[in-house]
Amino acid sequence: MSFTKKITPSAVPKGVKASIVFVFASVCSQGMAIVSLPIFTRLLTTEQMGIVTTYNTWLNLIGIITTLGLTSGSFNIAMMKFEDSRAQYTSSALALSLAPSAILVLLSIPFGELFSEWLDISVPLVRCMCVMLLLNPALNLWLMRQRYEYRYVAVFLVTVLNSVAGTLVAIVMVVWASSSDVVQLTEVRILSSSCVTGLIAVVIGSGIFVSGRTLFNKRFWQFALKTGTPLVIHSVAKYVLDASDRILIGIFVGSAAVGIYGVLYSLSSISLVFWSAINSALIPFIFESLKRGEEDNVRSVAVPLLTAYAVVCLVLMLLAPEIVYLLTTKSYVEAVYLVPPIASGIFFTSLYNLYSNLILYKERTSYVMWATVVAATVNILLNVLSLPVFGYIAAAYATLISCCLLAFLQFLFSKKLEISNALNNRFNLLLSFGVVFAGIVVNIFYGCLPLLRYIVTAFIVIVCFAFRKKLMNVYRKTKA
């Protein structure tokens, strides 16, 4: 059966070009993190790396709440609903998101030490976090609008500037601090990169307010809160699902284990760069196809793209020992066995996204929320029960089980809404089993037969190259 049976090359190069640039920008951003990883793992101890991981975990988790869900999927719906007043909506949404963050900034002044004790990070990092919670929404809302309108040049420049400048400044400052016998290298690392991001966010936020000239609009605020509130709970639960393992590892095992697990999780998540680009192209395509009643169109595109992403995850598993060895120190190499279960779990993110897109099309955001809450609760329970017994490796398998559950629940809800047939459910099930089985096999062969891994990887690359035109035609269809 050909995946391209109904597909004809699209004459809309702008959409394809935009998506390619988005991927390239994401790869550059992720690439800076990877390139700088060997530097930071040598300048900072595993405990200090663990503190950086803990800081970023809390920053992202609290940020989901303080932004009121305005930087989630509801923003894309707003861009479609308020097509003629996008600048005004963005400005109004930014104003609404500032209120909770501003309160936290004020509270961090007298209660900084209390927050420090709760979050297990230093007082300077607490105050830095609160300031970044205030500034980050401007950058996030602006980037979402640029991506929605395919303004790829602006997205590329800002994304690369932020990642490159932030990383270089952090490296220079940490090297200088280390040579000057400064002990608080973690604070230097985080504060220096935050200054770069904060400056960019201030400039962009000012531009949003100047162009939109709207702080309060009752219609905009009501829509934002109505659609965003359920997604706040969903986003918090999803982040808990993704990040609670690091917090719990810190509690049950220690900061050094958090540092090791956090680095390995980041390496295992490299494939998300590609899926984010794929999913951003699929969302408008799925919505428009379902609107026209063309469910076959969705299936014909989803199958090959999902297969391609599974291949990316598999290649990452196969080459994990070499990637970890090149980018980290010996302290991390022994944890390479974390990669297959984490990478397999991350694959299920793609399935979850596909089914949640169907649910969001039906505007049943509460279903998305409840599925994520259940999966996150299971993840926490598994970690609490298994971490004291098996150590941090248990967190990887807890992530895999929870992500499988999340995808399955989203499938059940989409089936309840009678829209699951827009995807090839039988194929998705078989592919899921294949990815999990491949992860188990690859993990077994880490200790021996590296040549076999290289041969399999080379074979996969050759096959992908042979079918590259079919995959590009499928991807172009999402832009038709």
N, C-alpha and C positions, 0 to 999 in steps of 0.2 A: 504494500500500500504506500503510495507516495504522499508525503506530507505536503507537497506543493501542487496537489491536483487542481485546486481552485484558485491558485495564487498566480497573479501576474505582476511583473515588476511595476512598482509604483513610480509615478512621475512627480514625486514630492520630495526632492532632495533636501529641502530645508529641515524637515522633521528628522530624516536620517542623519544629516550632518549634525544637527543639534544633539541628537542622542549620542553620536560618536564622540563629540566634544565633551558632553557630560561625563561619559565613561572615562575619557582621557583626563579630565580634571579630577575625577575621583581617584583614578590610578595615581596621578601625581601627588595628590594629598596623602593617600595611603602609602605611596612610595616613600614620601618624606618620613613618615612614621617608621617604616621598615628600615630605611637607610640609617636613621638616627638611633634605631634600637640597639645596635652593637655598641654605639658610643655611650648611651645612657646606662646600659647594663654593665658597662665597665667603670663608669664614673660613680654610679649609685649602687648601694648594696641591695640585696633582694628585699630587705626590710623597707628601704627607702622607695624602691619600685612599688612595693606593696602599698605604701602610703599614697603614692601618685594614683594607683589604681583605685584605692578607696575614695580619694578626693573626686576623681572623675565619675565614679559610681554615684556618689551623693549629688554631685552637680547635675548630672543628667536626670536622676530620679526626682529630685526636688523641682528641677526645671519643668518637668512634665506637669506638675501640679500648679506652679506659679503662672504658667502660660495659659492655664484654663482650657487646654486642648485646642487653642487657636492655631497652633502650628502643626496640627494633625490633618487627617483627611478632610476635615470640615472646611479647611481653607480652599482646597481644590474645588469643592462643591460651590463655595462662595464665588470663586472666580468665574464659574459658569453661570451662576444665578444672577450675580451683579456685574454682568459683562460690561455695562456702560459706566460703571462707577467703581472700577477696581482700585484706583488710587485712593478714593475716599474710604472704601472698605478697609484697605490695608492700613491706612492711617488710624482709623477708628479702632481696628483690632489691636494695633500696637499700643494705643493709649489704654485700652482695657487691660492688656497684659501687664502694663507697668505697675498697676496698683498693688497686687500681692507682693511683687519683688521689692517695691519701694518700702513696704512695711517691714520686710525682712531686713533690709539694709539698716533701717532705723533701729530695729530690735537687736541687731548684731553689735551695736555700740555698747549698750549696758550689759547685754547678756552673752557676750562673745565667749566667755569662759564656760558658761553653761552649755552653749551649743557645741563647744569644743569637746566637752566631756561626752555629750550624747553621740557625736559623729566620729569621735576618735581621730580627730585631726587638730592641728594647732590653731590657735586663735587667729593669727594672720591669714591662714588658709580659709578659715570660716568667713572672715570679712571679705576676702578675695572672692570667695564663692558667691556671697550675697550680691556683690557688685556685678559679677558676671551674669547672675540670674536676671539682673535688671537690664543688662545690655544685650544679651544674646538673642532675645526675641526679634529685635530689629533686623539682625543679620539673617535669621532663619526665615522670617516672613518675606524679606526681600528676595532671598534665593528661591523660595518656593514660587513666587510670582514670576521671576525671570525664567524658571524652568517651564512653568505652565505656558508662557508666551514664547518659548523657544529662543530666548535671547541668550544664546550659548556663549557669545564672546564675553559678555559681562560676567556670567557665571564662572567661566574659565579664569578670567583675570582675578576676580575677587577670591575664588577658592584657592588658586595657586599662590596668590600673594599672601593670603592668611596662613596657609600651611608652610610655605617656604620661609617667609619672614619669621613666623612664630617659632619654627624649629631652629633656624639659624641663631636667632637671638637667644633662645633657651640654651643651645649648645655653648655659645660664646660665654654666656653668663655663668653657666655651671662650671666650665673649664676655668674661668677666672676665679670663681669662688673657691674651687677646689685647690687651686695653686696658692690662694690667699689664706688657706686653712680655715675657711668658713665652714661651720659644722652643719648649718641648716640648708643643705643642698636641695632638699625636697622643696622647700619654700622658694628657693631661687629658681628651680626648674619650672614650677607652676606659675609663679608671679610674673616671670619674664615673658612667657608665651601668652599669658592672659592679657598683658599690656598691649600686645600687638592686636589680638582679637578685639579687645575693648575699644581701641582707637578706631579700627575699621567699623565697628558697630555704631559708634557715636556719629561718624560721618554719614553712614547709610541711614541711620535712624533720623537724623536731621533732614536728610533728603526726602524721606517718606512723609514726614510731617509738612514739609514745604510744598510738596507736590499734591498731597491729599487734602490738606487744610481742614481736616475733620478729626476732632477729638471724641465727640459724643454724637452718636446717631442711634436713636432708639431701635430702629428697624435692624440695623447692623448688629447692635449688641444683643438683641433678643435672638437673632438667628445664630450668632456666634455661640452664645451660651446654650441654646437649645441643642444644637448639633455637636458642640464641643464637649459638653459636660459628660455624656456617656463615654466619650472617647478619652476623657481624662482618666477615668477608672480603668478603661481598657489599656491605655498607654502605661499607666503606673503598674498594672498587673503584668503587662508584657515586659516592662523593664525589670520588674521583680523576677520574672521568669528568666530573663537574660543575665541579671547581675546579682541576684540574691546569693548565688553560690559564692561569690567573692567575699561578700560581707560575712556569710556564715563560716567560710574557711578561716577568715580572720578571727572569729570567735572561738572555733573549735580546734584549729590547727596552729594559726599564728600568721604574722605579717609576712614572713619569708615565704610561706606557702602561697599567700595571696599574690605576692610578686611573681612567683613562678607560674601559677595558674593563670594570672592575668596576661602575662606575656604569651603563653601558649594559646590562650583563648583568642587573643588578638591575631596571632598568626593563622589560627584555624578559621578566622572570620574574614580572611582576605577575599574569599569568593563572594562575599556580600556586595563588594564593589560592583561586580558584574550583574548580580541579581537586582540591585537597586536601579541600575540603568534599564534592565529588561522590564521590570515592573512599572517603572515610570512611563515606559512606552505602552505597556499593556493596559493601564488603567483607562485612559480615554478611548482606546480601541475597544475594550470590553464594553464600556458604557454605551458607546455609539452602536456597536453591533447588537447588543441586547435591545436597544431602543428600536432598532429596525427589525427585530425578531430573527436575527441571523445567528443562531446559536452554533450552527455548524462552522461558521467563520471563526468563532472563538476557539472551538476544539482544534481546528486545523492549524491554528497558530500556537496554541498553548502546548500541544504535545511536543513539537520539536524544540521549542525554547526551554521547556522544562527538562527535556532530555539533555540539551546542551549544558544546562546548569548542573545537572547531575554529573556530567563528565568533568566539568571544572572542579567540583568537589572531590571527585575520585582522583584526579591528577594531584590535587593538593595533598590528599592522604598519601599517595604513592611517594611523593617527593618530600614528605614532612621531615624525615631525619636529616636530609641535606639542608633544607631551609632552616631548621632549628640550629644546626651546627654552624652555618654561615652567619646567622644573624644574632646569635646569643653566645653565652659562655657555657662552660661545662656544668654549671649549676642548673641549667635548664634542659640540657640534652637528655638526661634520664627521664624527663617528663614527656618525651615525644609520644608516648602511648596515649596521651590525652587527645591527640589530634583526631584520630578516626571517629571516636564517639561524638566529639564536639562538632566536627565537620559534618557528620551524618545528621546530627540534630539541627544544624543550621540549614541543611538541605530542606528539612521540613518547614522551614520558614517560607520557602517558595510556595509550597502547597497551601500553607496557612494564608499567605497573601492572595493566592488565586481565589480561594473560596470566600475569603473575607471581602474581596472585591465584588463578588456576586451579591453578598449580603448587604454591602454598602449601597449597591445599585438599587436594592429594594428599600433603602433608607431605614433598615432595622439595626441601628448601631448598638442597641442593647444586647442583641445576640452576640455580636463581636465582643462586647464587654464581658458577658458571662462566660463565654468559652475561655477567654484569657484569664479571668479570675480563677476558674477551676484549675487550669493548667499551672498557674503560678502557685496556688495553694499546694498542689501535689508536689511541685518542685521543692518548696520549702520543707514539707514533711519528709520527703526522701532525703534531702540533705541533712536535716536534723538527726534522722535515724541512722544514716550511713557514714557521715563524716567522722564521728568519733571512733568508728570501728575500722573503716577502710582508708581514711585519710582523704586528701584532696582529689584523688583519682575518682572517688565516688561521685563527685560533683559533675564530672563529665557525663557519666551514664545517667545521672538524674536529669541533666539537661536534655539528653537524647530521648528519654522516656516522656518527659513533659512536653517536648516539642511534637512528638508523635501524637500525644493526646490532644494537643491544641489543634493540629491539622485535622484530626478525626472529628473533633467536636464542631469545627467550622464546616466540615463536610455534612454532618448531621443537620446542622441548622440550615444550610443551603438547601438540603433535601427537603426539609420541612417547608421551606419557602417555595418549593417546586421549581428550583432554578439550578440545581446541581448538575443537570444533564447538559449544561453549557460547557462542561468539562468532561473529558474521557475518564470517568471514575475507575474503571477497571484497569486502564493503563497506569493511572496514577498509583494504584495499589501495588501493581507489579513492580513499578519503578522504585517505589518506596522500599519494598522488600529487597530489591536488588542493591540499593545504596547501603542499607544496613548490613546485608550479607558481605558486600565488598569491604566495608569498614572492618568487619570481624576478620576477614581473610588477610587484609593488608596488615592489620595489627599483629597477626601471628608471624608474618614474614619480616617484620622489622628486625628481628634478631638474627636473621640469616637470609641468604639468597638475594642480596641487593641487585645482582645482575638481572634477576627475574623482574624486579620492579622497574628497572630501566627499560627492559624489552617491552613490557606492558605499556609503559608511558609512551614510548616511541610509537608503538602500534596505534594508540589512541590519537596521538598527534597527527599521524599519517591519515587516519580515517577522517578526522575533523577537517583536514586540509582538502581531502577529496570531496567532502560534502559542503564546503564553505559557501558555494554559490546558492545551494538550496536554503541554507540557513539565512543567508542575507536576503533572499527573496521573501522568506517568512517574516523576517524582521521589518522589511520594507512595507509589508502588508499592514503592519500595525500603524503605519504612518499614512495609509491611503485615505 
